[in-house]
Amino acid sequence: MQLTNILATAITLCASGVFASTIDIAYTSNGAYYTQTVPSNSMTELGHPGNITTFQDTGNCFLYKYVGGETTYAPAGVHTFDPAVYTEYVLCETV
Ligand SMILES: *[C@@H]1O[C@H](CO)[C@@H](O)[C@H](O)[C@H]1NC(C)=O
């Protein structure tokens, strides 16, 4: 049981970003609000790709229309997009 507890603690710490380098994002896609945690420096598919009208990040992110496609830069902070920015993938780095 001791080992299970240690593993559980390690997983929790990783998920909260203490060890792993992750960026928290929150966005409005097609009118609905979602949050997601993404790894740094790794192309990550949005859980809910679509027309993004608000985007908040704890790191500097590039929003990709598709892999290799048009990008929109969203430095750490809160962003509002009007017109919406269609996004399928994000690539974020820690600040
Ligand atoms: C996103 O916006 C574009 C341009 O307005 C539209 O053609 C498309 O259908 C929208 N996509 C979704 C999933 O709403």
The ligand as a Gaussian input file, in Angstrom:
#p B3LYP/6-31G(d) Opt

LIG

0 1
 C      -15.958000      28.399000     -37.855000
 O      -16.066000      29.614000     -38.573000
 C      -16.047000      29.434000     -39.983000
 C      -16.025000      30.826000     -40.627000
 O      -17.014000      31.643000     -40.061000
 C      -17.270000      28.613000     -40.404000
 O      -17.270000      28.408000     -41.800000
 C      -17.221000      27.274000     -39.701000
 O      -18.376000      26.524000     -39.980000
 C      -17.080000      27.452000     -38.184000
 N      -16.867000      26.159000     -37.575000
 C      -17.602000      25.698000     -36.579000
 C      -17.248000      24.342000     -36.076000
 O      -18.498000      26.344000     -36.078000

